[in-house]
Amino acid sequence: MCALAKDQARKDFLRLRRELTAEDRAEAVQGLARIGLRGVQQRVPRGGTVAGYLSVGSEPGMDALLSGLVRAGYRVVVPVCEPEWQLSWSDWTPGTELVPGLHGSLLEPSGQRYAASDLPELGLVLVPALAADSAGGRMGKGGGYYDRFLAKLRADGNPAAAVAVVFEHEYVPAGSFETTPLDAAVDAVLTPEAWRPVPSEHMYT
C-alpha cells in the first residue's frame, strides 16, 4: 500500500467529513457516547480522571460522551491551548463557563488550569484526529499540540492510554497515510461502532 502524504491525506479526510449528513453526525454522537462510556468504564475506575476535548467544526460530536462520563462519576478535564504549542487542562462539566482561548475561535473553560503532573488520577486521554490507522498512527490537524503532550506524558511515566476519536470511515488500515517518528501513536481508536485497541506488536514506535 502506498501511504498518502500528510497534506493530501488531510485534504481528503476533511472533504469526506464535510460530506457527512446531519443524520450521519447525529448517529455518530450517539454511538460515540454509548461505546465510549462502556470502553472507559472497562479501563478506568469510577472516580478517575478522563482527559477529553470539546469538539469543533466538523469533528465528531463529543458532548454526549463527556456528559455521560460526568454522570457516571468521572472527573473530566479538557485542554487549554498555551503558547509554544503546549496544552494545559481544566475541569469540565455540562455547565462549565467557556471563554475564547489563545485561538479566539476555540472556546475553553475559564477555570483553573492544570499540568498533567497535577492530575495523578489521569487514566485515559481521548485525542481528536482526522484519521487513525490499525497500527496506532494518528492524523492530526498539524499543530502538534497532542504529539508534544503525549510524548511528555509517556516520558514522565504516566501509563494513561491515548485513544483517537474518529468517524467510522476514518479508521483505516496501517500505512494508509504518512507518519513520522514525531507523530505520537495512540493505544486505541474509538469510532461510533467500536473501541479498537492497537495490538502492541503492531503499534508504531
Disulfide bonds with the S-S distance in Angstrom:
none
